[in-house]
Amino acid sequence: MKILIVEDDLDAAAYLCKAFREAGIVCDHASDGDSGLFLASENSYDVLVVDRMLPRRDGLSLISELRAKGIHTPALILSALGQVDDRVTGLRAGGDDYLPKPYAFSELLARVEVLGRRKGTPEQDMTYRVGDLELDRLAHVVRRAGKEIPLQPREFRLLEYLMKNAGQVVTRTMLLENVWDYHFDPQTNVIDVHVSRLRSKIEKDFDQPLLRTVRGAGYMIKDEVSA
């Protein structure tokens, strides 16, 4: 499981990240609302743990903005405001759970584990988006800026895997195993040919490139405009 903690108290954040890692959970940290919004928008997390009172953008605004973008990663709100009205406000802002301070870490861990088991919504899971590029896994349709882009089955699988791992370098080995089902390198240029063909289809007639080659490492699809 991978989570994002958005907490401006650096000591508290360090403690939480250490405790979560000891529980086998990968943890990223943002120290203000704007940084949290950026990380939660650009990366895939199983759960967000968001402090309500944050500099630059408060936690409720952060969650509301994510929901407006169609990002439904489960969010748990931490707050010293623990009255019923406070909890209701947090949940109505898009939070999935609300834990008043002070709290026991064991309870926080249990709540995060529960939220992690029901990550996202079916609609979110079926649709990948990078910038203005959208892939509908259910309908097997790819669009960019609303324009449908016809792809061959292997090209669709390749794009699907790249978009699933958007913002991360995808190696040749990862592509061979997950797109071609090879567990060895056939020493051919099959990947390069398909990537080149895919790039020409999704970037033709568009000014903003999305798919780039990371020399010596692999490939990455990323929206550089919002980076």
LOTORMAR-591975 format. One record per residue (C-alpha): residue number from 1; residue in one letter; chain; x, y, z. Coordinates in pm, 1 decimal. Layout:
! residues N
+-----+----+----+----------+----------+----------+
:   i : aa : ch :        X :        Y :        Z :
+-----+----+----+----------+----------+----------+
: NUM :  a :  A :        X :        Y :        Z :
...
+-----+----+----+----------+----------+----------+
***
This chain:
! residues 227
+-----+----+----+----------+----------+----------+
:   i : aa : ch :        X :        Y :        Z :
+-----+----+----+----------+----------+----------+
:   1 :  m :  A :      0.0 :      0.0 :      0.0 :
:   2 :  k :  A :    118.8 :    352.7 :    -80.9 :
:   3 :  i :  A :    -14.6 :    655.6 :    104.8 :
:   4 :  l :  A :     36.6 :   1031.5 :    107.6 :
:   5 :  i :  A :     50.3 :   1221.7 :    436.9 :
:   6 :  v :  A :    -23.6 :   1593.4 :    413.3 :
:   7 :  e :  A :     86.8 :   1739.0 :    746.3 :
:   8 :  d :  A :    262.2 :   2068.1 :    825.0 :
:   9 :  d :  A :    394.7 :   1952.2 :   1163.8 :
:  10 :  l :  A :    724.8 :   1802.8 :   1047.8 :
:  11 :  d :  A :    786.2 :   1607.7 :   1369.1 :
:  12 :  a :  A :    439.0 :   1452.0 :   1354.9 :
:  13 :  a :  A :    482.8 :   1371.7 :    985.8 :
:  14 :  a :  A :    821.5 :   1208.2 :   1046.4 :
:  15 :  y :  A :    673.0 :    996.1 :   1325.7 :
:  16 :  l :  A :    376.6 :    888.8 :   1111.3 :
:  17 :  c :  A :    589.1 :    802.9 :    808.5 :
:  18 :  k :  A :    826.0 :    598.4 :   1023.5 :
:  19 :  a :  A :    536.6 :    412.5 :   1188.8 :
:  20 :  f :  A :    361.6 :    343.2 :    858.4 :
:  21 :  r :  A :    683.5 :    217.1 :    700.2 :
:  22 :  e :  A :    736.1 :    -17.7 :    993.8 :
:  23 :  a :  A :    385.5 :   -147.6 :    918.1 :
:  24 :  g :  A :    493.0 :   -217.2 :    558.8 :
:  25 :  i :  A :    324.6 :     86.9 :    400.5 :
:  26 :  v :  A :    506.3 :    315.3 :    155.9 :
:  27 :  c :  A :    468.9 :    677.3 :    261.0 :
:  28 :  d :  A :    513.8 :   1012.4 :     83.7 :
:  29 :  h :  A :    487.3 :   1345.8 :    265.3 :
:  30 :  a :  A :    372.9 :   1695.7 :    172.2 :
:  31 :  s :  A :    403.3 :   1982.0 :    421.2 :
:  32 :  d :  A :    136.0 :   2215.9 :    282.8 :
:  33 :  g :  A :   -194.7 :   2200.8 :     97.9 :
:  34 :  d :  A :    -64.2 :   2306.2 :   -243.9 :
:  35 :  s :  A :    214.9 :   2047.6 :   -238.5 :
:  36 :  g :  A :    -33.4 :   1786.2 :   -122.8 :
:  37 :  l :  A :   -270.9 :   1871.5 :   -405.7 :
:  38 :  f :  A :     10.5 :   1845.2 :   -660.4 :
:  39 :  l :  A :    136.6 :   1507.6 :   -534.4 :
:  40 :  a :  A :   -213.6 :   1362.1 :   -501.7 :
:  41 :  s :  A :   -296.3 :   1477.6 :   -855.7 :
:  42 :  e :  A :     24.3 :   1353.7 :  -1018.3 :
:  43 :  n :  A :     74.0 :   1021.3 :   -839.5 :
:  44 :  s :  A :   -131.5 :    715.1 :   -756.5 :
:  45 :  y :  A :   -197.1 :    654.7 :   -385.6 :
:  46 :  d :  A :   -414.4 :    404.9 :   -205.3 :
:  47 :  v :  A :   -505.1 :    646.9 :     74.8 :
:  48 :  l :  A :   -451.6 :   1013.8 :    160.0 :
:  49 :  v :  A :   -405.1 :   1117.2 :    523.8 :
:  50 :  v :  A :   -475.6 :   1489.8 :    535.0 :
:  51 :  d :  A :   -444.7 :   1731.8 :    825.2 :
:  52 :  r :  A :   -735.6 :   1975.9 :    825.6 :
:  53 :  m :  A :   -539.4 :   2291.1 :    913.0 :
:  54 :  l :  A :   -260.7 :   2341.6 :    656.9 :
:  55 :  p :  A :    -66.5 :   2639.1 :    519.8 :
:  56 :  r :  A :   -132.8 :   2764.0 :    164.1 :
:  57 :  r :  A :   -445.2 :   2548.5 :    123.6 :
:  58 :  d :  A :   -650.1 :   2384.6 :    400.1 :
:  59 :  g :  A :   -718.0 :   2011.1 :    399.5 :
:  60 :  l :  A :  -1088.2 :   2035.9 :    313.4 :
:  61 :  s :  A :  -1012.7 :   2259.4 :     13.8 :
:  62 :  l :  A :   -746.5 :   2014.2 :    -99.9 :
:  63 :  i :  A :   -988.7 :   1720.9 :    -91.3 :
:  64 :  s :  A :  -1268.9 :   1918.9 :   -256.0 :
:  65 :  e :  A :  -1036.1 :   2017.2 :   -541.3 :
:  66 :  l :  A :   -930.2 :   1654.1 :   -594.1 :
:  67 :  r :  A :  -1294.2 :   1544.9 :   -610.6 :
:  68 :  a :  A :  -1366.9 :   1822.6 :   -861.2 :
:  69 :  k :  A :  -1084.0 :   1683.4 :  -1076.9 :
:  70 :  g :  A :  -1239.6 :   1337.7 :  -1066.3 :
:  71 :  i :  A :   -975.1 :   1197.0 :   -830.2 :
:  72 :  h :  A :  -1147.1 :    976.7 :   -573.0 :
:  73 :  t :  A :   -853.9 :    840.6 :   -372.4 :
:  74 :  p :  A :   -989.3 :    766.2 :    -22.8 :
:  75 :  a :  A :   -901.6 :   1048.1 :    216.6 :
:  76 :  l :  A :   -882.2 :   1039.7 :    595.3 :
:  77 :  i :  A :   -891.6 :   1378.3 :    768.3 :
:  78 :  l :  A :   -693.7 :   1440.8 :   1087.0 :
:  79 :  s :  A :   -805.6 :   1735.7 :   1297.6 :
:  80 :  a :  A :   -807.8 :   1883.7 :   1643.2 :
:  81 :  l :  A :  -1164.7 :   1992.1 :   1560.6 :
:  82 :  g :  A :  -1362.2 :   1692.3 :   1674.2 :
:  83 :  q :  A :  -1719.3 :   1807.1 :   1724.7 :
:  84 :  v :  A :  -2000.0 :   1642.0 :   1529.0 :
:  85 :  d :  A :  -2043.6 :   1947.3 :   1305.0 :
:  86 :  d :  A :  -1670.2 :   1947.1 :   1229.0 :
:  87 :  r :  A :  -1677.7 :   1580.3 :   1128.3 :
:  88 :  v :  A :  -1986.4 :   1628.6 :    912.1 :
:  89 :  t :  A :  -1824.5 :   1924.8 :    736.0 :
:  90 :  g :  A :  -1514.3 :   1717.3 :    663.2 :
:  91 :  l :  A :  -1710.9 :   1425.5 :    523.5 :
:  92 :  r :  A :  -1927.3 :   1652.6 :    309.4 :
:  93 :  a :  A :  -1613.9 :   1813.2 :    166.0 :
:  94 :  g :  A :  -1522.7 :   1474.5 :     18.9 :
:  95 :  g :  A :  -1345.2 :   1303.0 :    307.2 :
:  96 :  d :  A :  -1402.4 :    931.0 :    355.7 :
:  97 :  d :  A :  -1312.5 :    920.7 :    724.1 :
:  98 :  y :  A :  -1243.7 :   1170.2 :   1003.2 :
:  99 :  l :  A :  -1019.8 :   1106.7 :   1303.2 :
: 100 :  p :  A :  -1003.7 :   1370.0 :   1579.9 :
: 101 :  k :  A :   -676.9 :   1441.6 :   1759.3 :
: 102 :  p :  A :   -536.5 :   1306.0 :   1980.3 :
: 103 :  y :  A :   -558.1 :    952.7 :   1845.5 :
: 104 :  a :  A :   -380.4 :    620.7 :   1886.3 :
: 105 :  f :  A :   -163.9 :    521.1 :   1588.8 :
: 106 :  s :  A :   -310.9 :    170.8 :   1600.8 :
: 107 :  e :  A :   -655.0 :    316.6 :   1526.6 :
: 108 :  l :  A :   -519.4 :    537.8 :   1246.7 :
: 109 :  l :  A :   -344.3 :    236.2 :   1093.9 :
: 110 :  a :  A :   -660.9 :     26.4 :   1109.6 :
: 111 :  r :  A :   -866.9 :    301.0 :    944.4 :
: 112 :  v :  A :   -606.6 :    348.3 :    667.7 :
: 113 :  e :  A :   -604.7 :    -26.5 :    601.1 :
: 114 :  v :  A :   -983.1 :    -28.2 :    568.9 :
: 115 :  l :  A :   -979.9 :    266.0 :    329.1 :
: 116 :  g :  A :   -703.2 :    103.3 :    127.6 :
: 117 :  r :  A :   -922.6 :   -198.1 :     62.4 :
: 118 :  r :  A :  -1178.6 :     14.5 :   -116.8 :
: 119 :  k :  A :   -958.1 :    252.9 :   -314.8 :
: 120 :  g :  A :  -1122.9 :    469.1 :   -576.8 :
: 121 :  t :  A :  -1447.7 :    421.8 :   -762.3 :
: 122 :  p :  A :  -1524.0 :    180.9 :  -1048.8 :
: 123 :  e :  A :  -1537.9 :    475.0 :  -1290.0 :
: 124 :  q :  A :  -1198.8 :    599.9 :  -1179.5 :
: 125 :  d :  A :  -1045.5 :    253.4 :  -1204.6 :
: 126 :  m :  A :  -1175.8 :    217.8 :  -1559.3 :
: 127 :  t :  A :  -1041.1 :    550.6 :  -1687.7 :
: 128 :  y :  A :   -681.5 :    675.4 :  -1703.5 :
: 129 :  r :  A :   -603.0 :   1041.3 :  -1772.8 :
: 130 :  v :  A :   -275.4 :   1218.5 :  -1845.4 :
: 131 :  g :  A :   -326.3 :   1581.7 :  -1938.7 :
: 132 :  d :  A :   -586.2 :   1590.5 :  -2215.9 :
: 133 :  l :  A :   -526.3 :   1223.5 :  -2303.6 :
: 134 :  e :  A :   -793.5 :    982.7 :  -2177.8 :
: 135 :  l :  A :   -806.0 :    603.6 :  -2198.6 :
: 136 :  d :  A :  -1133.0 :    421.7 :  -2128.7 :
: 137 :  r :  A :  -1039.8 :     65.8 :  -2031.4 :
: 138 :  l :  A :  -1396.6 :    -60.3 :  -2048.1 :
: 139 :  a :  A :  -1488.1 :     78.4 :  -2390.7 :
: 140 :  h :  A :  -1132.1 :     39.2 :  -2527.0 :
: 141 :  v :  A :  -1140.5 :    397.6 :  -2650.5 :
: 142 :  v :  A :   -860.2 :    654.9 :  -2644.7 :
: 143 :  r :  A :   -925.1 :   1026.6 :  -2686.0 :
: 144 :  r :  A :   -708.7 :   1333.6 :  -2677.0 :
: 145 :  a :  A :   -875.5 :   1670.6 :  -2633.1 :
: 146 :  g :  A :  -1201.7 :   1491.5 :  -2710.6 :
: 147 :  k :  A :  -1074.2 :   1350.7 :  -3042.6 :
: 148 :  e :  A :  -1084.0 :    970.4 :  -3071.0 :
: 149 :  i :  A :   -752.9 :    805.3 :  -3158.0 :
: 150 :  p :  A :   -776.7 :    455.9 :  -3312.6 :
: 151 :  l :  A :   -515.3 :    212.3 :  -3179.4 :
: 152 :  q :  A :   -422.0 :   -147.4 :  -3253.4 :
: 153 :  p :  A :   -474.5 :   -392.6 :  -2961.9 :
: 154 :  r :  A :   -104.8 :   -406.1 :  -2872.7 :
: 155 :  e :  A :    -76.4 :    -27.1 :  -2890.9 :
: 156 :  f :  A :   -374.5 :      1.4 :  -2657.6 :
: 157 :  r :  A :   -213.2 :   -237.1 :  -2405.1 :
: 158 :  l :  A :    111.9 :    -43.2 :  -2426.5 :
: 159 :  l :  A :    -58.5 :    291.6 :  -2367.4 :
: 160 :  e :  A :   -272.0 :    145.1 :  -2089.2 :
: 161 :  y :  A :     37.4 :     23.1 :  -1903.2 :
: 162 :  l :  A :    222.1 :    352.1 :  -1951.9 :
: 163 :  m :  A :    -77.8 :    553.7 :  -1828.1 :
: 164 :  k :  A :   -126.1 :    322.5 :  -1531.2 :
: 165 :  n :  A :    230.4 :    416.4 :  -1433.6 :
: 166 :  a :  A :    209.5 :    782.6 :  -1541.9 :
: 167 :  g :  A :    493.1 :    998.5 :  -1413.2 :
: 168 :  q :  A :    716.2 :    697.3 :  -1353.1 :
: 169 :  v :  A :    989.1 :    547.4 :  -1570.2 :
: 170 :  v :  A :    875.5 :    219.4 :  -1726.3 :
: 171 :  t :  A :   1165.5 :     -7.3 :  -1823.9 :
: 172 :  r :  A :   1194.4 :   -239.8 :  -2123.5 :
: 173 :  t :  A :   1171.9 :   -538.6 :  -1888.7 :
: 174 :  m :  A :    847.4 :   -408.8 :  -1737.4 :
: 175 :  l :  A :    698.2 :   -361.8 :  -2083.8 :
: 176 :  l :  A :    811.5 :   -702.6 :  -2206.7 :
: 177 :  e :  A :    659.3 :   -875.5 :  -1905.1 :
: 178 :  n :  A :    335.9 :   -677.0 :  -1878.9 :
: 179 :  v :  A :    251.7 :   -590.8 :  -2240.8 :
: 180 :  w :  A :    413.2 :   -871.3 :  -2441.1 :
: 181 :  d :  A :    408.1 :  -1141.7 :  -2170.6 :
: 182 :  y :  A :    774.5 :  -1217.8 :  -2236.8 :
: 183 :  h :  A :    988.7 :  -1315.9 :  -1939.5 :
: 184 :  f :  A :   1307.8 :  -1277.0 :  -2137.0 :
: 185 :  d :  A :   1445.1 :  -1013.2 :  -2372.3 :
: 186 :  p :  A :   1407.9 :  -1134.8 :  -2732.7 :
: 187 :  q :  A :   1675.3 :   -881.2 :  -2833.8 :
: 188 :  t :  A :   1454.2 :   -719.4 :  -3095.1 :
: 189 :  n :  A :   1341.9 :   -361.2 :  -3148.3 :
: 190 :  v :  A :    974.6 :   -454.4 :  -3105.7 :
: 191 :  i :  A :    929.0 :   -211.1 :  -2813.7 :
: 192 :  d :  A :   1095.9 :     79.2 :  -2992.5 :
: 193 :  v :  A :    881.2 :     24.5 :  -3301.5 :
: 194 :  h :  A :    554.8 :     14.3 :  -3103.2 :
: 195 :  v :  A :    647.4 :    313.7 :  -2886.8 :
: 196 :  s :  A :    736.5 :    515.4 :  -3195.6 :
: 197 :  r :  A :    409.3 :    419.3 :  -3363.7 :
: 198 :  l :  A :    210.3 :    498.5 :  -3049.0 :
: 199 :  r :  A :    384.0 :    833.4 :  -3002.9 :
: 200 :  s :  A :    301.5 :    938.4 :  -3357.8 :
: 201 :  k :  A :    -66.2 :    859.5 :  -3300.9 :
: 202 :  i :  A :   -117.5 :   1031.0 :  -2965.5 :
: 203 :  e :  A :    100.1 :   1335.0 :  -3041.1 :
: 204 :  k :  A :     22.0 :   1403.3 :  -3408.2 :
: 205 :  d :  A :   -154.5 :   1739.4 :  -3448.9 :
: 206 :  f :  A :    -91.8 :   1823.5 :  -3079.7 :
: 207 :  d :  A :    166.3 :   2074.9 :  -2957.5 :
: 208 :  q :  A :    227.9 :   1919.3 :  -2616.7 :
: 209 :  p :  A :    433.6 :   1595.5 :  -2613.3 :
: 210 :  l :  A :    336.7 :   1340.4 :  -2348.0 :
: 211 :  l :  A :    542.0 :   1027.9 :  -2418.1 :
: 212 :  r :  A :    915.4 :   1062.2 :  -2379.2 :
: 213 :  t :  A :   1218.2 :    836.8 :  -2387.7 :
: 214 :  v :  A :   1433.5 :    837.9 :  -2074.0 :
: 215 :  r :  A :   1777.6 :    759.3 :  -2209.9 :
: 216 :  g :  A :   1926.8 :    443.2 :  -2062.7 :
: 217 :  a :  A :   1618.3 :    379.1 :  -1847.5 :
: 218 :  g :  A :   1296.7 :    336.0 :  -2046.1 :
: 219 :  y :  A :    988.0 :    542.6 :  -2120.5 :
: 220 :  m :  A :    760.0 :    779.2 :  -1933.1 :
: 221 :  i :  A :    423.9 :    933.9 :  -2006.3 :
: 222 :  k :  A :    362.9 :   1258.3 :  -1820.8 :
: 223 :  d :  A :    179.2 :   1587.7 :  -1856.5 :
: 224 :  e :  A :    469.8 :   1834.1 :  -1842.3 :
: 225 :  v :  A :    235.6 :   2136.7 :  -1840.7 :
: 226 :  s :  A :     97.3 :   2058.8 :  -1494.5 :
: 227 :  a :  A :    429.5 :   1926.5 :  -1363.2 :
+-----+----+----+----------+----------+----------+
***
